[in-house]
Structure formats: C-alpha cells, structure tokens
Amino acid sequence: MTKYINQILQGNTVEVLKQIPSDSVDLGVTSPPYNKGEKNKGWLVKNVKYNSVQDCVKEDVYQQNQIEVLNELYRIIKPGGSFFYNHKTRWDKGEMFHPIMWLTQTSWTVRQEIIWDRMIAANIRGWRFWQVDERIYWLYKPIDKNKIGKELQSKHSLLTSVWRFPPERNNPHPAPFPLELPTRIITSILNDEAGVVIDPYCGSGTTLVAAKLLQKDYIGIDISEDYISFAKERLQNCQSEKKKVEEELQKHFVEKTFKERKLNKENTGKFKNYKETSQFIHKKERSEALSLFDFAGL
C-alpha cells in the first residue's frame, strides 16, 4: 500500500483501482466525466473535451462503467469510510439521466444527496429552467450492516445540504470543481485525524491539493499525462492556494453545540410551550381568515 501513498497513478481508472488493497483508504472525492456527449452541438458542450478520453459513449456502457468503478472503490474504502461522488442530472433528446439510476445498483449506501449550487448555468437555452445545480452524493460503507454511521460534528453539519460556490476558474481542466468542495468534505469527515484520500478521476489535482493542505495523504488516478503533470506542479506549489482552504475552514464554526445548549437548558429550537404556541397559531389563522372575509365584503 505504501507505494501508492501520495502518488498520482496513470491509467484506466478501473484497472488501477484493482491494484489497490481492500479496506485501505479512508475517504474519497471525485467528479467523473459526465458523458455529456461532446459530439453534440452547443457553445459550451463542444468545448468540454477531456485530454486522452472521449466523453461520449452509449449511456448504458457509461453507467455500467461507473457501477464498476464505484464497486471497486467500495472494496478499497475502509468499513465506516465514505466516498463523495459529484455528478449532474443530464438530458439527451428529452430523456433525463439521473445519477441515482446507477448509484442504487452499487454496493454503497447512499447516505445523503447534497445540492451544489454552482451559481452559473452550463446551458443557457430555454428548453428548461437554467440548470445551475449539480449533485454530490455522500456514499457510505457500513460497519456490520449499520447504515447510520458516525454523527458529524455540529460545526460541519450546520453547513447544510446546499453548498454554494462557483466552479474553479483559470484551470486547464474542462470541468474542475473548486478547492473549497473537497476541503469541506475532507475536514468534515476526517477532522484532525490522519487518513488517506483518493480521487480516481483526479484531473488537475484539486482533491489532492486539498488533502495535502489539510495534512492528509492522498492517491490520485488519471489517464491523461498532461493533467497528471499539471496536478504534480500544482501540488508542489500548493501553498499558494492555502488561503482558499483557510477561508473554507473558517466556516466550520459553532459557538455551542445542540448537546451543550440542552445541558445548559438553553434554546434548542423547540417551542417552550406547545399549548400557548398552538393557541397563538389558531388565533392568527382565525384573524387572517376574518380579514379575507372583510376583503371580500362578506
């Protein structure tokens, strides 16, 4: 296992994953090629072309490949470990392809669906409302069939299930996610603990940079020699990106946890007096109803 640590491995994702020992990695983060269909016309899609790989195969072939990749990742992630899978909902000729279609066919437990608000639309035609969101699936490997798992610390869970930040800019990769995204995941799951983080489609190395700046070990996989070269250079100069990581870490803060407020008999978000609250609500509803009658002249 040591030979893979803090390395970027070149090759086909499935074949490289098969070389990594079982139950050896703590956490994973990735965003695979989406099979957007680079053959299709469009001002944006035609420019989303990956180096060394085509992003247009038959949909059933694509989904089966993703199932195989995810099951290999399940094998190598430790029990109790997690994998975060960033994808988007796609349409082709009016048919929707949702990532849950193949995620539920894998060995993983889908622990949560997170919405990434990218704040920018990839498609600005009017066939649908402009799509600015992508999905991030928190996949979990249970211990002894316990699908609930360990509870997040309050300072992480308060960040909610909607994450709002724009995509990375000034990056040679066609579809990079921002450094804040893997930073949020790694620090929320591993906290101050040591661990190995894997990205099986590491591209320009964003996940690896986040892991290194958070003092975690990493494993990257990519088929493109050019992207690997760029990622290695980025890792060598990662201190220049430290500010983004620090800004994200500042968001992971809470003055008092729910447990601490409860112990101190402070406000925990519950109504103090249900009867009084219920009476207030009914009174308010009755008042609003009477106002409507007055407005209607009844």
N, C-alpha and C positions, 0 to 999 in steps of 0.2 A: 504493500500500500504506500510505503514511503516514497517510492519513485514517482507517484502521481501527484504528491502534495506540492502545491504552489507551482504547478506546471500547466501549460496550455497544450493539449494534445490535438494533433491534426488528424482528421479522418472522418469517415462516416459515423454519425452520432451513435447509432445502434451498435455498430461493430466495436467502437471504442468503449462504450458502456459495458459491453460483455467482458471486457478485460479487468474491470474494477471489482474488487472483492465485495461480497454481500455484507450488508449491515456495517458499512464502513464510513458513511458520510452522514453528517448531522442535518444538513439543510440544503435546499436547492432553490434557485430562482432562474426563470428563463422566459424568453419570448421567442417562440419558433417562427420560421417563415409561415405566413398565414395562408399560402396557396391562393393568393389574390387573383392570379391569372394575368400574368404580365403580358400575355398575348392580346388582352382586351384593350380597347382604345380608351383614352381619358387623359386629361392633362396631368394627373398625379400618378395613376396606376402605371402608366408607361414608364415612369421614372423610378418606380420602386423595383429595382433589379439588384439581386444579390450577386456578389462575386463568387464564382465557382459552383453555383447551384441555381436551377430553374425553379421558379415559384409558380409553376402551372402544371399540375398533374391531375389525373382524374380524381374526383373528390373521394371516392371510395378507397383509392390507393393511398391518398393523403391521410385520411382518417385512420386507416389500418396501420400506417407507419407511426402515427402519433400514439396509438394504443401500444405499439411495441416499444417505443421509446419510453413511454410513461411506466410501463410494467418493468422495464429494466431499471429505471430509476427507483421504483418501489423496492426492487430487490436490494439495491445498494444503500438505500437510506436506512438508518438505524430504526428499530421499533421505537415509536414515540417521536420520530422525526417528521419533518414537514417538507413539502415542496410547493412553491408558488408558481403558478402557470398563467402567464399573461397571454391573452388571445382576444380576438374581436369577433363579433357576430358579422357574418358575411351574407351577401345576396348575389345570386347569379341567375339571370333570366327570371326574376321574380321568386326564386326559391331561396329560403333562408337556411343557412348552415350555422347552427349554434354549437359552441364548443362542448356544451353539456352532452351532446349527441354521442361523442366518443369518450368523454371523461367517465361516464357511468358504465362504460364497458371495460374499464381498467380495474386493477386491484385496489386502487386508492379509495379512501373515504373522503368525500367532498365535505370539508368542514365549514367553509364559508365562500360566498361569492362576493367579491369586492368590486365596486364600480370605480374605474379610473376615469375621471373627468379630465380629458386632455385639453379642453378649452379651445380646441381647433378642429375643424371638420376636414376629413380626408376627401370627402365627396361633397361638392357644393351644388350639385344639381337638385332639382325639386321633385324627384321621384319619391323621396321620403323626407321627413324632417332631417336636417343635417345631423349626421351621427358624430358626436364629439366624445362618445364613451368607448372604452374597452373594458374587458373583464379580467380580473385577477382571481384565480381560484386557489384557495388555500386547501391543499391536499394533505391528508394526514395518514400516517401509518400506525395503526393501533397497537397497543401493547396488550396482549392476552385478550383480544377482541373488545377492549374498552375503547369505544369510538369517541368518547367525550374528551379525553386528554387533559393536559395540564392547563390551568387557567392563566390567562395573560395578566401581567401586572396592569394596574389601573392607568399608569402613565402611558401605556401603549394602547390599551383598548379604547381610551377616550378619543382617539383619532378617528373613530367611526369607520363605517364600511364604505364611505365615499371619499376617495383620495383625489385631490385637485392640484395638479401641476402639469405644465406643458411638456411636450416631448423635448428630448435633447436637441440642441442646435449646434452648428459648426462641427459636425461629425460625419466622417466619410461613409458610415454605415447608413443604408437607406431607411431604416426604421428603428432607431435607438430609443430605449426608454431612458428617462432622466436618472441621474445618480441618486436622487432622493428616494426613488422607488425601492431599489434593493437595500439602501441604507435603512429605510423604515422597517423592512421585513427582517433583516439580519439582527438589528438591535432589539426588535420586539420579541423575536423568538429565542435568540441566544443570550440576550442581555450582556452580562460581563463574563459569561462562560466562554471557554475556548471551544473551537469547533471547526469543522471542515464544511465549506460551502461550495456547491457545484453549480455550474451553468453549462448545460450540454449544447447550447447554441450561443456561445459567449460573444460572437461578433466583435464589436470594438472594445469589449472588456469591461463594460460598466459594472456588472455584478462583481467582477474580480477586484476592481479598484475599490468598490465599497467595502468588500471583505478585508482587503489589505489595510485600508484606513481605519477599520474597526478592529484591527489586530486579530483577524481570523485567518485560518488557512483556506486555500481555495483550489479548485480544479476547474479548468476551462476546456471546452471541446469546440472545435470549429473545423470546417472543411477547407476554408479559404486561407491560403498562406498570407495573403495581403492583410486580411483582418487580424490574423494572429500577430503579424509583425507590428501592426498599429497598436494592438492591445498590449503587447510587451513594452513598447515605447511609453505607452500611457501609464503602465504600472511603475515604470522607472521614474516617472515624473508625477506620481500620484499626489504628492504634497501640494501641488499647485491647485488641486481640486478639493483640498481639505475643508475649505470654507463652506462649501455646499453641504458636506456631511455634518459639520458643526451646526449649521443653521437648522438642519432637519432634527438633530438631536435635541435642540432647544425646545422643540415642540412636544417632546416626550417628558411632560412635567405635570404633576398634580400636587396641590398643597396637602390634601388629606384624602386618603382612600375611603371607599364606602365603609369598610370594616372599622376604620378609625372613627368616622363620624357616628357610626352606630354605637360603638363602645362609649363615646362621649355624649350619647343621647342628643346628637345634633341632627340637623335636617338631612334625611336620606332620600328625599324626593317623594315620600309618601304623604298623603293627606293626614294631618294630625287628627282630625275629627271627621270621620266619614259621614255621620249623620248631619252635621252642620253643613258640610260641603254639598251633600245631596240636596238638602233643603234650599241652599243658595242656587244650585243649578236649576231646580224645578221652578223657583221663583223667577229666575232670569228668563227661562224659556217661556213662562206664562206671560211675563211682561212683554217679551218680543212678539208673542202671538197676538196680544191685545193691540199692540202698535200696528200690526198688519191689518187687523180689523178696522182700526181707525183710518188707516191709509186708504182702505178700500171703501170707506164710507158706510160700513156695516154697524 
